[in-house]
Amino acid sequence: MMTNDLPYNYIYRIIFVGDPYVGKTALASTLTSNSMPIVYNTTIGIDFFSSITLLNNVIIKSHIWDTAGQEYYLSIVESYFRDIIGAFIIYDVSDRKTFQNVPRWLKRINNANVTKKFIILIGNKTDLERKVSKEEGETYAKKNELLFFEMSKRNQTNNINIFNDVIEHIYTKMGDESHPGIKKYAGYDSDNLVKHVSTPSSLDCCPIS
């Protein structure tokens, strides 16, 4: 139940992983600001975004950790794979190699987490010429028990709706179940609310709290 002094009920810890240039940062930016950046820099280590999902009388804030895909950042990135409730593995449907590397990302996520988690496979850039069919993505996702969606940078509204659907799915499955990737907020006074919910729109290599 929402109260007047509670800006949201839950925080979900989400990570975006995948090879460089598959569109992770652009997607995270879209979910945060509802606008696609015209020019953006390659992620250096970790970027941080947050997004709000409204589910009837429940407000869920997602902390999105956008991870760099380059091998030389893995020592930084892999520490963020732990204690998550959701992971988006993103590949570029116009670049087959990024799809072939999906098992590597899935293995790293599974190795870092022994707790329950929801893994979502995203085929991105469907507005470009395909090198990976939708059926291939669906087959891999089904085999590995992943949620599967395809996205296009030209269809921002659809991308936002898919993300919100995933958050609703997690909420439906988890409810009030305790999990290290979920923080539940209740009963904070005004001073504590300011302390706990003030969140910058983007951070470089943010600490995990």
Beta strands, then each sheet from edge to edge (+ up, - down):
strand 1: 10-17
strand 2: 46-55
strand 3: 58-67
strand 4: 86-92
strand 5: 118-124
strand 6: 147-150
strand 7: 182-184
sheet 1: 2+ 3- 1- 4- 5- 6-
sheet 2: 2+ 3- 1- 7+
end
